[in-house]
Amino acid sequence: MNHIQLKNISKIYNANSTQAQSALTLLAEGMDSIAVKEQTGYSVGLYDINLNIKAGELHCIMGLSGSGKSTLIRHLNRLIDPTSGEIWVNTTVNTKTHAKDNPQANTAPVDKRSSNAINILELNDKQLQHYRQQTVSMVFQHFGLVPHMTVIQNVAYGLRVRKMSVSERHEVARHWLNEVGLNNLEHSYPDELSGGMQQRVGLARALATDNPILLMDEAFSALDPLIRAQLQDQLLALQDRLNKTIVFITHDIDEAVKVGQRISILNGGRLIQTGTPSDLRHNPADDYVEQFMSAKA
């Protein structure tokens, strides 16, 4: 079953609808994003993205800087709205029920006629708030911790809106701090922790809400290689048990191949190819994908 479906998603920055349409017309004629910027003055974030993300999979989005990968992931929680297109999410999917040994569970498309699948672009402010609280969590590249809060308060932060008592949400927070190996640091403050420890706190905070979709935007890229490898291993171990739908942004092909069940490669705001690491290595769609895959150590 597909958990997330992007249909014809395009994003043109700093343009009204008429201006954006002129840029989209040039893109449809085959002009690349750099040439569109030079001719129109408008920046292309994404163009005509069609992508299905399966329930319970760890899906990597990768590309060079400016390829559109961070723009794409921010559409999934509507930190950015597209110029055109639709984003369908099945909000009743319980990814824990989609076991990895059940391949049939991952074959059906999102049924847009079902009440279970919603176009999140149609949500009003209250509905969007509920969606962000109950369906999707995010781990940022630069940790995003609140400096004046202790570690346990940071991890429990997302539970405050659910009207849990302090003792209840701290109990949940302690569980996830233990899961990421920080059970003895709950009373510390973020600036007392190393970068790797801060990112573990960010991961624990995202997991504490128990939302089925986890977005990770270059979450490990600011870390030293050894710590980065350790967190990759920890993420894989957690995913093996939690089976969440994870969208993982990276510019590192080694990281994508290590953690991703499938990989989508972007270039100039366009989706070039989606497939397993083996698919991309043995059947690259073009020279760009081939060069990416050959760069793997």
Secondary structure, DSSP 8 states (H G I E B T S, - for coil): -EEEEEEEEEEEET--HHHHHHHHHHHHTT--HHHHHHHHS-EEEEEEEEEEEETT-EEEEE-STTSSHHHHHHHTTTSS--SEEEEEEETT--GGGS-TT-GGGG-S---TTSTTEEEGGG--HHHHHHHHHHTEEEE-TT----TTS-HHHHHHGGGGGGT--HHHHHHHHHHHHHHTT-TT-TT--GGGS-HHHHHHHHHHHHHHTT-SEEEEESTTTTS-HHHHHHHHHHHHHHHHHH--EEEEEES-HHHHHHH-SEEEEEETTEEEEEE-HHHHHHS-SSHHHHHHHHT--
